Amino acid sequence: MNGEFTLKKSVIVLVASVLSVVYSLSVIMCSVLQFTGSSVLSGNTSSNTMPSAFDTAGSSRSDSFNVSSADASSDTTPDPLPAEVITPPDEMPNEPDNDVSEPSVPVVAPPKNDDGSTAPPEPSEPTEPPKAVPSSFKSAIWYTYYELSFIGLDENAFRSKINKMFDDAVSTGTTDVICHVRPYADAFYRSAYFPVSYYVSGSQGTDPGYDPLQYMVSAAHARGLKIHAWINPYRVANSDDISKLSQSSPAYKWRTDGNSDTDRNVISWGGKLYFNPGRAEVRKLIIDGVREIVDNYDVDGVQIDDYFYPTSPGATEEFDSTEYNAYKDSSGGNYLSLPDWRRANVSALVSGIYSAVHASKSNVIFGVSPAASISKDHSDANYNSHYADVTMWMSNKGYIDYIAPQLYFGYEYKLQSYRFNNLLSLWTSLPRADGVEIYIGLASYKVGKTDAGSQEWIEKSDILGRQVEDSFAAGCNGVIVFSYSSLMDNNSLKKAERDSYVAAVNSVKSRLG
């Protein structure tokens, strides 16, 4: 009996266990079916599980596993910024063989995240939006006054020289030539305002018997080249001896007319002569001089260099204190600071030239070639030493048609903020008004030279070509090489750099069709 009872008890326990297992399986199956059905009905087929280790690199991620796909796709990453604020050297741009003195460069603290950390956010894909591809790509060359010098040449010899220079331009794929026509308050053309340049005839004010600019324009256009008249607006002479100027020079006339007020139109500073940027008469002279060029010659553009207020030695308050104090006295107590007043003077000149150019011929473009130094917080030399409000000109209509910053540095320059790629990124990140283009100034004159301790320009022979490609990839509208003689030098290293430059220019243009 006991055995029978034990057997029955075992059977009951076994049956109960089986029923329990069956019930559990049923519950599980119902839950699975319910979850699957609701997912299908709702259209949600994604799983709420941890991302796989095999996810595509760079896809949008979140620390929360419950973030929606819409939220994930809206994640953005700010554009990278250079490590340091660009505090420029006291450089005289567009003067070859002038090494850059080293400034102390303040370090910018990295931006903080919402949680107070400074770690960079995980990049999304892509890390930067693609740059707009320019519709065309200019490749231009600067021709300086000392390269163009026609001293001792008769008209036939002058024409032969220009023909050779412009033929060389064509051989490098050049589209535009930018030629000095007024380097020192003098002219490479027939002017009602400025005397003939010393570099034309060997004596300022002496007519050579022909018109250099007239032939330069016709020679350029005959070769399919566009030509820009390049002027230095305020620079008068590298000597402060007024007697060395032609008596037809406006600077000479102002200093010798017996009027003490007009004496202030020309300032002696650092052993040199400058037109005074704070004088309305000066601005009118410069603007009228530009209008004269555009009215009388078939130029395609006008460009001014970055010689505004003198930077070596710096324009201290003494430089234009007379004009600034007169401005304050007439302001009724509501006046600009000295730096803002100086920037207003320069901006008035730039906008005046822009208006004069376009009033004369709407198809002629006007540009400025500033120093490389720029920053988003206005700590740069353009803003504080040259008193050139470059970012304002770029972002507002009525000032310029193009900007051509002189990015005369390689990829291995000892100050990271001055390296070409960082400068390029910074300049191309600045806002530009509709129609304002950007051309990048390249330094062929540095090829074969030590650059602030860097051997890059000696050890490599593809820097210019890389810079052309990088400028195009950044969405720039072209490049301008400084300058003709260094680009066309047939030294083996310089020729190799020229070959890399030409190959890159031709490659970019072929991609644009």
Secondary structure, DSSP 4 states (H G I P E B T S, - for coil): -HHHHHHHHHHHHHHHHHHHHHHHHHHHHHHHHHHHHHHHHHT-----SPPPTTSPTT----S-TT--HHHHHT---PPP--SB--------TT-TT-PPPPPP-PBPPPPP-TTS--SPPPP-SSSSPPPPPPS--EEEEEE-HHHH--TT--HHHHHHHHHHHHHHHHHTT--EEEEEEESSS-BSS--SSSPBPHHHHSSTT---SS-HHHHHHHHHHHTT-EEEEEE-SSEEESS--GGGS-TTSHHHHHHHSS-HHHHTTEEEETTEEEE-TT-HHHHHHHHHHHHHHHHHS--SEEEE-S-SS-BTTB--GGGGHHHHHHHHHTTTT----HHHHHHHHHHHHHHHHHHHHHHH-TT-EEEE--BS---TTS-SHHHHTS---HHHHHHSTTS-SEE--B----SS-SSGGGSHHHHHHHHHHS---TT-EEEEEEEGGGTTS-BTTB-HHHH-S-HHHHHHHHHHHTT--EEEEE-HHHHT--SHHHHHHHHHHHHHHHHHHHHH-
